[in-house]
Structure formats: C-alpha cells, structure tokens
Amino acid sequence: MTTTNDTKQATLDFERKPSIEMIEDMGDLKKLIEAVATEVIENARLLRMIDKRVLPVLVWCYLLQILDKFVFGYDNVYGMSTSLGLKGTYYPLASTINNVAQAA
C-alpha cells in the first residue's frame, strides 16, 4: 500500500523542472559517453593486436597436430608397429593415447 507521503513524493519528482544541476549532470553524461566510446575503441584495437599475434601461432600448432596424426597413421603402413614390436591391439592403443595426449 502506498501512503500519502509516497504519493506526494512521486508527484513532486515528476513536477521537477530542469535546473542548473541537471544541465551540469548532462555534461557529465556526455563525458561518460565519450569515455565509454574511447574504451570500446581501445578494446577493439587490443583485440586486433591479439588476433595478429596469437592466431598465427595457434594455426601453426593445429597444423602440426594434424600433421602428427597423419604421420602416425602412415607409420603403421610403413612398418612402425613391426619394428617396435607392437602386436594385436597395441598400435591402436598407442594411437588413442597419442590423440588423448594431444587433446590435453
């Protein structure tokens, strides 16, 4: 329930006319908007810099990982399992362990 004091306060808030303090607060609002816009521009610049430096390293790491998996598959064809003495399911187990280790 609202009391009469709450109702009077609510009507007083709506009846306020613009004052010098409110106009000065608008200047502070403009400064705040400019600061936020500057921060957004700086964040975008930082993200571009990170993209330029980190992404090429990640691409090379992924390329080497794919190459490693590819070579590990062909090693069995060319006799790695026989030269290492892997019999039965040991080679697929070694391949699985290799993939799990790369995922970690």
Secondary structure per residue as TSV (DSSP state, phi and psi in degrees):
chain	resnum	aa	ss	phi	psi
A	1	M	-	360.0	140.8
A	2	T	-	-97.0	142.1
A	3	T	-	-93.3	173.6
A	4	T	H	-68.4	-30.3
A	5	N	H	-67.0	-40.1
A	6	D	H	-64.4	-39.9
A	7	T	H	-66.4	-42.6
A	8	K	H	-64.3	-40.4
A	9	Q	H	-64.6	-40.9
A	10	A	H	-64.6	-41.3
A	11	T	H	-69.8	-32.2
A	12	L	H	-68.0	-35.5
A	13	D	H	-66.0	-36.6
A	14	F	H	-77.6	-22.9
A	15	E	T	-89.6	-2.0
A	16	R	-	-65.2	137.1
A	17	K	-	-98.3	154.8
A	18	P	-	-58.0	134.9
A	19	S	-	-120.2	176.5
A	20	I	H	-63.4	-37.6
A	21	E	H	-63.3	-39.0
A	22	M	H	-66.8	-37.8
A	23	I	H	-67.4	-39.6
A	24	E	H	-65.3	-35.6
A	25	D	H	-64.2	-32.0
A	26	M	H	-65.1	-35.5
A	27	G	H	-63.5	-41.0
A	28	D	H	-64.5	-35.1
A	29	L	H	-65.6	-40.3
A	30	K	H	-63.1	-40.8
A	31	K	H	-63.8	-39.3
A	32	L	H	-64.5	-43.1
A	33	I	H	-63.3	-41.6
A	34	E	H	-64.0	-39.8
A	35	A	H	-65.7	-41.3
A	36	V	H	-66.0	-42.0
A	37	A	H	-62.7	-41.4
A	38	T	H	-63.6	-40.2
A	39	E	H	-65.7	-38.2
A	40	V	H	-64.9	-41.2
A	41	I	H	-64.6	-42.9
A	42	E	H	-64.2	-39.6
A	43	N	H	-64.1	-41.0
A	44	A	H	-64.3	-40.3
A	45	R	H	-64.7	-40.8
A	46	L	H	-65.5	-41.5
A	47	L	H	-63.5	-39.8
A	48	R	H	-63.7	-40.2
A	49	M	H	-65.2	-41.7
A	50	I	H	-64.9	-42.4
A	51	D	H	-60.2	-39.3
A	52	K	H	-69.1	-30.6
A	53	R	H	-99.5	-34.8
A	54	V	H	-90.3	-41.0
A	55	L	H	-60.7	-41.5
A	56	P	H	-60.4	-37.5
A	57	V	H	-65.0	-42.7
A	58	L	H	-64.1	-39.2
A	59	V	H	-62.6	-43.5
A	60	W	H	-64.4	-39.3
A	61	C	H	-63.2	-44.3
A	62	Y	H	-65.3	-38.6
A	63	L	H	-62.5	-44.6
A	64	L	H	-66.1	-35.0
A	65	Q	H	-65.6	-44.5
A	66	I	H	-64.4	-42.1
A	67	L	H	-61.7	-40.1
A	68	D	H	-63.7	-44.1
A	69	K	H	-64.0	-39.8
A	70	F	H	-64.0	-46.0
A	71	V	H	-67.6	-37.7
A	72	F	H	-62.5	-35.5
A	73	G	H	-69.0	-39.5
A	74	Y	H	-76.8	-21.7
A	75	D	H	-60.8	-36.5
A	76	N	H	-65.8	-38.2
A	77	V	H	-64.1	-37.3
A	78	Y	T	-91.8	11.7
A	79	G	T	98.4	19.3
A	80	M	H	-66.6	-37.2
A	81	S	H	-66.1	-35.6
A	82	T	H	-74.4	-37.9
A	83	S	H	-70.8	-27.2
A	84	L	H	-92.0	-7.0
A	85	G	T	77.7	26.6
A	86	L	-	-82.8	123.5
A	87	K	-	-122.6	150.8
A	88	G	T	66.4	-123.6
A	89	T	T	-95.0	12.6
A	90	Y	H	-69.1	-38.0
A	91	Y	H	-67.0	-46.8
A	92	P	H	-60.6	-33.9
A	93	L	H	-65.2	-42.4
A	94	A	H	-63.5	-38.6
A	95	S	H	-64.5	-41.7
A	96	T	H	-65.5	-42.7
A	97	I	H	-62.8	-38.6
A	98	N	H	-61.9	-45.4
A	99	N	H	-67.0	-39.7
A	100	V	H	-65.6	-40.4
A	101	A	H	-64.2	-37.4
A	102	Q	H	-70.7	-31.4
A	103	A	H	-70.9	-28.8
A	104	A	-	-81.4	360.0
